[in-house]
Amino acid sequence: MTGFDNSANHPPCLVFFWHNATFLGTDASQPHLGCQLLSAQGGQFVVGYENFAPSDPLCCPSQPPVDITYTWDGQALQPNGSPPASP
């Protein structure tokens, strides 16, 4: 899910995971500012997240992006890290 607020701010996003018709969950409990699906293949999904320092304006993340790989283990998606906090 993504949405735009018609400003220079980055759109909030929240990643929803499904397996066939079963909802597995989301990547986090709160939306982030800026993310995108980088790849999806072989039971792995890589999501790139914009990474804001605490003092960054909403337009301009200054930290390197964080890529999280979610791997399907047959029962659940296992992330190799956590999405960065949004300001």
C-alpha positions in Angstrom: 0.0 0.0 0.0 1.3 3.4 -0.8 -0.3 6.9 -0.8 0.6 10.4 -1.8 -0.1 13.5 0.2 0.5 15.9 -2.7 3.5 17.5 -1.1 7.3 17.2 -1.4 7.2 14.6 1.4 7.9 11.0 0.6 4.7 8.9 0.5 4.0 6.6 3.4 4.2 2.9 2.7 3.4 -0.4 4.4 4.2 -3.7 2.8 1.5 -6.4 2.9 2.4 -10.0 2.5 0.1 -12.7 1.2 0.5 -16.4 0.4 -2.2 -17.5 -2.0 -5.4 -16.2 -0.3 -3.8 -16.1 3.2 -2.8 -12.8 4.7 0.6 -13.2 6.4 1.0 -9.8 7.8 2.9 -6.5 7.2 6.5 -5.6 7.4 5.9 -3.3 10.4 3.2 -2.0 12.7 3.5 1.6 11.4 4.0 3.0 7.9 7.4 4.2 6.7 8.4 7.2 4.7 9.5 5.8 1.3 9.9 2.1 0.4 9.9 0.1 -2.8 10.0 -3.6 -3.8 13.4 -4.2 -5.3 13.0 -7.8 -6.2 10.7 -10.8 -5.8 11.9 -14.3 -6.8 12.3 -17.8 -5.4 10.5 -17.1 -2.1 12.5 -14.0 -1.4 11.3 -10.4 -1.4 13.8 -7.5 -1.1 12.3 -4.2 0.0 14.3 -1.0 0.0 13.6 1.6 2.7 14.6 5.3 2.7 16.6 6.0 5.8 16.2 9.3 7.7 18.5 10.8 10.3 16.5 12.3 13.2 17.2 15.9 12.0 16.5 15.2 8.3 13.6 17.2 6.7 10.8 15.0 5.3 12.0 15.7 1.8 15.5 14.5 2.1 16.8 11.3 3.8 20.5 11.7 4.4 21.4 8.1 5.4 22.1 5.2 3.0 18.9 3.2 2.1 18.3 0.0 4.0 17.4 -3.2 2.1 15.6 -5.9 3.9 15.2 -9.4 2.5 12.1 -11.3 3.5 12.5 -15.1 3.0 9.6 -17.6 3.0 10.6 -20.6 5.1 7.4 -22.6 4.2 5.4 -21.3 7.2 6.3 -17.6 7.6 8.4 -14.8 6.2 11.7 -14.3 7.9 13.3 -10.8 7.6 17.1 -10.4 7.8 16.7 -7.1 9.7 14.2 -4.4 10.6 13.0 -1.4 8.6 14.6 1.9 9.7 12.4 4.2 11.9 10.7 7.1 10.1 10.9 10.6 11.4 
